[in-house]
Amino acid sequence: MNLSSGKIWPYAISASIALIVCAGIATVVIAVEAPVEKSDIYMMDYHEADDKANEIIEDTITFNKKYRVEYISDGLKKDSAVIKYRVVDMDSNPVNNAKFKVIITRPTTTKQDHKMAEPTVENGVYTFKPISLEEAGRWDIMAKINIDGIQKFYNLKADTRNSEVVEY
């Protein structure tokens, strides 16, 4: 084939169009496998959290005026993760009637989620049964705390390799 005869351009254009179509298909496949909208920061899907944003903010403000929540575990351990929270009112009196929903999850997947239920309560300290985590590394500890119809979301980042915990 002689390049100067001008017959190469239709092949180059056809190849470019085919590459663009393949790139578009690859983009759609990757986006479907890891959708951005599946945020679970408030233990609900993105759309529900968006619809209830004002209620969540108002409840958090009301909760913070009445109660204090503190994560008091000694760090997250891979073999025996024990989750503890202390709940007190603003006069430092222990609160023993809080309802907790706690999920320990990996930041990028929900396949290894651990749902914690029925903590033991003693003098305002809520202790969940120890669990074993599948992998070492970073985990998110998400809690939904409800006291007398007022709720707060208390989310933490923890690492089994480092005892420092960060709230977000």
N, C-alpha and C positions, 0 to 999 in steps of 0.2 A: 504494500500500500504506500502510495506516495503522499507524504504529509503536506506537500505544497499544493496538492490538487484540491484541498478543502473538504475531503471526505471524512476527516477525523472529527470534525465538530459535531455531527449528529451523534457519534458514539460517545463523545465526552459529555454532551448534554444528557443523553440517556443514562449514562453511569452516574452523573451528579443527581439526577432525579431519583434514581434507585437508592442511592446512599441517603438522601434526605428522607425518603419514605421509611427506610430501615431505621434511621435515627429516631423518627417520630414514633414508630412502633416500639422501639426499645424504651423510650421515655414513658410511654403509656404503661408498659409492663412494669417498670420499676416503680412508677407512681401508685399503681394499684397494690403492689406488694407492701408498701410502706406509706400509707396515707397520712398526711400531716394532721388532718382533722381529728384523729383519734387521741386527743389529749385527755388524760384522766386525772388531772391535778385536783379536781374537786369530786373525785369518785363518781363522775357522771360524764356522759359524752359531751363533746364540744358544743353541740347545739343546745342541749339542756343547760349547760353552764352559762352560755351566752344569754339564754332567755331568763335565767334566774340571777343574773349578775348583781342587780340592785338588792335583792333579798339576801344574797350571800354577804354583801358588804355591810348591810344594815345589821344582820345577825352577828357578824364579827365585831362590829363596834359595840353592840349591846353586850355581847359575851365578855369582851375585854373590860367593860366597865364594872362587871359583876364578879368575874372569875379570873384566876391565873392558872395556866397549865404549864407544867415543866416536865421535860423528858429527863428521866433520872437513871436510865440504864448505864451500865459500866462500859459502853461501847458494844458494837455489833460483832459477834463472833460466829464463824462459819458453822462450827459443830453444835453450839448451844446458844442460839440467839434468844435472849430474854428481853422482852420489851416492858418498860415500866414508865408510868406517868404519875405525877403528883398533881392533884387538882385541889385548889383552895379558893375560898372567896376572898374578897378584898380586905377582910379583917384577919386573914391567915387561918381561918377555921377550915378544917378538912371537909371536902364535899364527897359524899359516898354514894350519891344517886346519879352519877353521870352514866350515860350510855355511850360506849365506845364502839366504833367500827374501824379496825386497823388492817391495813394491807401492806405487806412488805413485797416490793416488786423491783425488778431490774429496770433501769431507765429506758431501755429500748425495746423491751418485749413484755408481754403479759403471760407468757407461757410458764414462768416460774413463780407466779404470784402465790403468796401465802396469806390467807385470810385468817385473821386472829379473832377469836370470839371468847366470850365469857371469862373476863379477867377475875382474879380474886381481888377483893377490895379490903384494905385495912388502913384505917386512919387517913383516908384520902389518897392512898397509893394504890394504883391499879397495876397489877402484875399479870402478864399473859404467860401461858405455858411455854417452855422452851421449845424451839424448833431447830431443825438442821437446814442450813442453806446449801443449795446444790453447788454453788461456785463461790470462790473468794472474789472480792472486788466490791464495786460500788452498788449500793442498794438504796432505794427510796422507801422511807417509812411514812406512809400516809395515814392520817387519823382523822376521823370525823367524830367530834365530841358533841353530844346533845345533853343539855341540862334544862329541864322544865320547858322544852320547846324551843330553846335558843341553841343554835349550833355554831360550831367553829371548825374550820379545817386547819390542821396542824401538820405541816409537811416538813420532813427532814431528809437530808442526804447523809448517808452513813457508808463507811467502808470497812470491810472485815479486816483489812490490812492496816488500818489507822483508826485510833479510838476517837478522833475528833469528829464531831457531828455538827452539821451546818443546817440552820433553818432556812427555808425558802418560801 
